[in-house]
Amino acid sequence: MGIEKKINLATRFTEEIVTREELARLLDEKKHPRAYWGFECSGLMHLGMGLVCGLKIRDLIMAGFDVTIFLADWHSLINNKLDGDMEKIRLCGEYFKECFTAIGIEPESVNYVWASDITEDMNYWEKVIRTAKNISLQRTWRALPIMGRDMNLSDIETAWIFYPCMQAADIFHMDFDVACAGLDQRKVHMLARDVSERLGLKKPVCIHTHLLAGLRRVDGIKRQFDENIDVNLQITSKMSKSIPGSCIYIHDNPKEIEKKIKAAYCPPHQTRGNPVFDLLKYIVFAEKEKFEIRRSMEHGGSRNYQSYVEIEKDYLEGEIHPLDLKNSIIEVLIEILAPVRKHFRDHPKELEGMIAMGITK
């Protein structure tokens, strides 16, 4: 596979590459660059993590990257996920492995590493301390939104301050060439790039993906996670397990998918801030080469669209009714997620374990 094709695979459907020139140089110098994606073990997997992140991991594997999925158990504890119960956190990590397998990431095609695997090494903690010595407390504070914490918080746990330093040290200690994450992790990646220069360490290329919008309408922005208005809007409105009805889990059954999409916010003549169009752009067209709006002849008949831009234009002009769009997306999502449902029917242990522990979001 040529370098340009590898770059296109690695960068399609992303929000930002820091930097594209560095990525091209890396792919020219290395046949199998080392990339990683870290995940807190925090609950059931929704489409934002399972498909937006998961499909990008699949792209990177196809492009020849040596990919590590980092299961951040200690980071999850620091961030009070699953009540800080390490037993629940570890079970969630095993469930995540099953989820990634279900969406088509074969276990042998990636490396799974737990944070616990590296925290036993004193050299890791040396990197954490050296990172902390090379950034100000204010810079660390500004990075706390990577944990889902508002920038305006005045009362924080001391342990939270460790988190950005640990995340940067994760990259350094495991010697990754590329750090991947949603756009909400941008600040810690920029922090890692700055610190790498001061410590004479490898500067990671950064790949940032879109934060899939939750299905509910966002009325006003009441919290601040980033100084950039557009980034703050994306973080504030992202799909969240903690907001009932706002997210679709990758193993939802067809009736649940239909119910959630039909209730989703989908204003006519508007694609910006429209979560149904987020599903269309970042999931449907990431998986399908075309998309069919199915409707009766009375309402214009069915039509195939070859690109997101085409369908966006018709929707803005009122050529497509929101209900027709929803019904068509319901059908495609049910089809895309069929292998996941089958996988968990055949391998129910981890999902049943999550539900048995009362983890329903």
C-alpha positions in Angstrom: 0.0 0.0 0.0 1.4 3.4 -1.0 2.0 6.2 1.6 -0.8 8.4 0.2 -3.3 5.6 0.6 -2.1 5.0 4.1 -2.5 8.7 5.0 -6.0 8.8 3.5 -7.0 5.7 5.6 -5.5 7.2 8.8 -7.0 10.6 8.4 -10.5 10.1 6.8 -13.4 11.1 9.0 -11.1 12.8 11.5 -11.3 16.3 13.0 -7.6 17.1 13.2 -4.1 15.7 12.5 -1.1 17.2 14.3 0.5 17.3 12.0 -0.2 15.8 8.5 3.4 16.6 7.4 4.8 14.7 10.4 2.4 11.8 9.7 3.6 11.6 6.1 7.2 11.7 7.2 6.6 9.0 9.8 5.0 6.7 7.3 7.9 7.3 4.9 10.4 6.3 7.6 8.5 3.4 9.3 6.6 0.5 7.8 4.6 -0.1 11.0 4.4 3.0 13.2 3.3 2.5 16.8 -0.1 4.0 17.5 -2.3 3.9 20.6 -5.8 4.7 21.8 -6.5 4.9 25.5 -9.9 4.2 27.1 -11.2 4.6 30.6 -13.2 1.6 31.7 -16.4 3.4 32.5 -19.5 1.5 31.4 -21.4 0.2 28.4 -19.9 1.0 25.0 -21.9 3.5 22.8 -21.6 4.3 19.1 -19.1 7.2 19.7 -16.5 4.9 21.2 -17.5 1.7 19.5 -17.8 2.9 15.9 -16.2 6.3 15.6 -13.1 5.2 17.5 -13.4 1.6 16.6 -13.6 2.2 12.8 -10.6 4.5 13.0 -8.6 1.8 14.8 -9.6 -0.6 11.9 -8.4 2.0 9.4 -5.0 2.3 11.2 -4.6 -1.5 11.2 -5.4 -1.6 7.5 -2.8 1.1 6.9 -0.2 -1.0 8.6 0.1 0.7 12.0 1.0 -1.4 15.1 -2.0 -0.5 17.2 -2.3 -0.7 21.0 -5.6 -0.4 22.8 -4.7 0.9 26.3 -7.2 -0.1 29.0 -6.7 2.7 31.5 -7.7 1.0 34.8 -5.7 3.3 37.1 -6.9 6.4 35.3 -10.5 5.1 35.6 -10.0 4.8 39.4 -8.6 8.3 39.6 -11.6 9.6 37.7 -14.0 7.8 40.0 -15.4 5.6 37.2 -17.6 2.7 38.4 -17.3 3.9 42.0 -13.5 3.5 41.8 -14.0 -0.3 42.2 -11.1 -1.9 40.5 -12.9 -5.2 40.1 -15.7 -3.5 38.2 -13.2 -1.5 36.2 -11.2 -4.7 35.2 -14.4 -6.5 34.2 -15.4 -3.4 32.0 -12.0 -3.6 30.3 -12.6 -7.3 29.4 -16.0 -6.3 28.1 -14.4 -3.6 26.0 -12.1 -6.3 24.4 -15.2 -8.2 23.4 -16.8 -5.1 22.0 -13.8 -4.3 19.8 -13.8 -8.0 18.6 -17.5 -7.7 17.8 -17.0 -4.7 15.5 -14.4 -6.5 13.5 -11.1 -5.8 15.3 -9.5 -9.3 15.7 -7.7 -9.8 19.0 -4.5 -10.8 17.3 -4.5 -7.6 15.2 -4.0 -5.3 18.2 -2.1 -5.2 21.4 -4.1 -4.8 24.6 -2.2 -3.2 27.5 -3.6 -2.3 31.0 -2.3 0.7 32.8 -1.6 -1.7 35.6 1.0 -3.4 33.4 3.1 -0.3 33.2 2.5 1.3 36.7 4.6 -1.5 38.2 7.6 0.0 36.5 9.5 2.7 38.4 10.8 4.1 35.1 7.2 5.0 34.3 6.7 7.0 37.5 10.0 8.8 36.8 8.4 10.0 33.5 5.3 11.1 35.3 7.4 13.2 37.7 9.5 14.6 34.9 6.4 15.5 33.0 4.9 17.2 36.1 8.2 19.2 36.6 8.0 20.6 33.1 4.4 21.9 33.1 2.8 24.5 35.3 -0.1 23.8 37.7 -2.3 26.1 35.5 -1.5 24.1 32.4 -2.4 20.9 34.2 -5.6 22.5 35.4 -6.5 23.5 31.9 -6.1 19.9 30.8 -8.6 18.5 33.3 -11.5 18.5 30.7 -9.8 15.4 29.3 -11.5 13.7 32.4 -14.8 15.2 31.5 -14.3 17.9 34.2 -15.5 21.5 33.7 -12.7 24.1 33.5 -14.5 26.3 36.1 -14.4 23.7 38.9 -12.9 25.2 42.1 -12.9 22.1 44.2 -11.0 19.1 42.8 -9.3 16.0 44.1 -5.5 16.1 44.3 -5.4 12.8 42.4 -6.9 14.5 39.4 -3.8 16.5 39.0 -1.8 13.3 38.4 -4.1 12.3 35.5 -2.7 14.6 32.6 0.9 13.8 33.7 0.2 10.1 33.6 -1.5 10.3 30.2 1.5 12.1 28.8 3.8 9.6 30.4 1.8 6.7 29.0 2.8 7.9 25.5 6.5 8.4 26.4 6.9 5.1 28.4 5.4 2.9 25.7 7.3 4.7 23.0 4.4 5.5 20.7 4.7 7.3 17.4 1.1 8.3 17.3 -1.5 9.2 19.9 -5.1 8.8 18.9 -8.2 10.1 20.7 -11.4 12.1 20.4 -11.1 15.9 20.1 -11.7 16.3 23.9 -8.2 14.8 24.5 -6.4 17.5 22.4 -5.1 19.5 25.4 -3.2 16.6 26.9 -1.7 15.6 23.5 -0.5 19.2 23.0 0.9 19.0 26.5 2.7 15.8 25.7 4.2 17.3 22.5 5.5 20.3 24.4 7.0 18.2 27.2 8.6 15.8 24.7 10.7 18.7 23.3 11.8 19.7 26.8 12.8 16.2 27.8 14.3 15.2 24.5 11.7 12.5 23.9 9.8 11.5 20.8 7.1 14.0 19.8 3.9 12.1 19.1 1.8 12.7 16.0 -1.8 13.2 17.1 -4.9 12.0 15.4 -8.2 13.4 16.8 -11.6 12.1 15.9 -15.0 13.7 16.0 -17.1 13.5 19.2 -20.4 12.0 18.1 -23.3 14.1 19.2 -25.9 12.8 21.7 -29.4 12.3 20.4 -31.0 15.0 22.5 -31.2 18.7 21.8 -28.6 20.9 23.5 -30.2 24.1 24.8 -27.4 26.5 25.5 -23.9 25.8 26.6 -23.7 26.0 30.4 -20.3 24.4 31.0 -16.9 25.2 29.7 -14.5 22.4 28.6 -12.5 24.4 26.1 -11.8 28.0 25.1 -12.6 27.3 21.5 -16.4 27.7 21.1 -16.8 25.0 18.4 -14.7 22.5 20.4 -16.6 23.3 23.6 -19.9 22.8 21.8 -18.7 19.4 20.5 -17.6 18.3 24.0 -20.7 19.6 25.7 -23.1 17.9 23.2 -21.2 14.6 22.8 -23.0 11.2 23.2 -22.9 10.3 26.9 -23.8 7.1 28.8 -24.9 9.3 31.7 -27.8 10.9 29.8 -30.6 8.4 29.4 -31.9 8.2 25.8 -29.0 10.3 24.4 -26.9 7.3 23.3 -27.1 4.1 21.3 -25.1 1.2 22.7 -23.4 -1.0 20.1 -25.3 -4.1 21.2 -28.8 -2.4 21.4 -31.5 -4.5 19.8 -33.4 -3.2 16.7 -36.4 -2.0 18.8 -34.1 0.0 21.0 -32.4 1.6 18.0 -35.7 2.4 16.4 -37.1 4.0 19.6 -34.0 6.1 20.2 -33.6 7.4 16.6 -37.3 8.2 16.3 -37.0 10.3 19.5 -33.8 12.0 18.4 -33.6 15.7 17.8 -33.7 16.3 14.0 -34.8 19.8 13.0 -35.8 20.2 9.3 -33.5 22.3 7.1 -30.7 22.1 9.6 -27.7 19.8 9.6 -25.4 21.7 12.1 -26.2 20.6 15.6 -28.3 17.8 14.2 -27.3 14.5 15.8 -29.0 12.4 13.1 -26.6 14.0 10.6 -23.7 13.1 12.9 -24.7 9.5 12.7 -25.0 9.8 8.9 -21.6 11.4 8.4 -19.4 9.6 10.9 -21.0 6.2 11.0 -23.1 5.5 7.9 -20.8 7.0 5.3 -17.8 5.6 7.2 -19.2 2.1 6.7 -21.2 2.5 3.5 -20.4 3.8 0.0 -24.0 4.9 -0.6 -27.1 5.7 1.5 -30.7 5.2 0.4 -33.5 7.4 1.5 -36.5 5.0 1.3 -39.9 6.6 0.9 -43.1 6.1 -1.1 -43.6 7.4 -4.6 -46.2 9.8 -3.1 -43.4 11.5 -1.2 -40.8 11.5 -4.1 -39.8 7.9 -4.2 -36.5 6.3 -2.9 -33.2 7.8 -3.8 -29.6 6.7 -3.5 -26.9 9.1 -2.3 -23.3 8.6 -3.1 -21.9 11.2 -0.6 -22.7 13.1 2.6 -22.6 16.4 0.7 -25.4 15.4 -1.7 -27.8 14.4 1.0 -26.9 17.4 3.2 -27.8 19.7 0.3 -31.2 18.1 -0.3 -32.0 18.2 3.4 -31.1 21.8 3.8 -33.4 22.6 0.8 -36.3 20.6 2.3 -36.2 17.8 -0.2 -35.9 15.2 2.6 -38.3 14.9 5.5 -36.7 14.3 8.9 -38.9 11.2 9.4 -37.8 9.7 6.1 -34.2 10.3 7.1 -34.7 8.7 10.5 -36.4 5.7 9.2 -33.6 5.1 6.6 -30.9 5.5 9.2 -32.6 3.1 11.6 -32.6 0.5 8.9 -28.9 1.0 8.1 -27.8 1.1 11.8 -29.6 -2.1 12.6 -27.7 -3.7 9.7 -24.3 -2.3 10.7 -24.7 -3.4 14.3 -26.0 -6.9 13.4 -22.6 -8.6 13.8 -22.2 -7.0 17.3 -25.6 -8.4 18.4 -24.6 -11.8 17.0 -21.2 -11.7 18.8 -22.8 -11.0 22.2 -25.5 -13.7 21.6 -22.6 -16.2 21.0 -20.3 -14.7 23.7 -22.6 -13.2 26.4 -20.3 -13.6 29.5 -18.8 -10.1 29.7 -21.9 -8.2 28.8 -24.0 -10.3 31.2 -21.3 -9.6 33.9 -21.6 -5.9 33.3 -25.4 -6.0 33.6 -25.2 -8.3 36.7 -23.1 -5.7 38.5 -25.7 -3.1 37.8 -23.7 -1.3 35.1 -26.4 -0.1 32.8 -24.9 3.0 31.4 
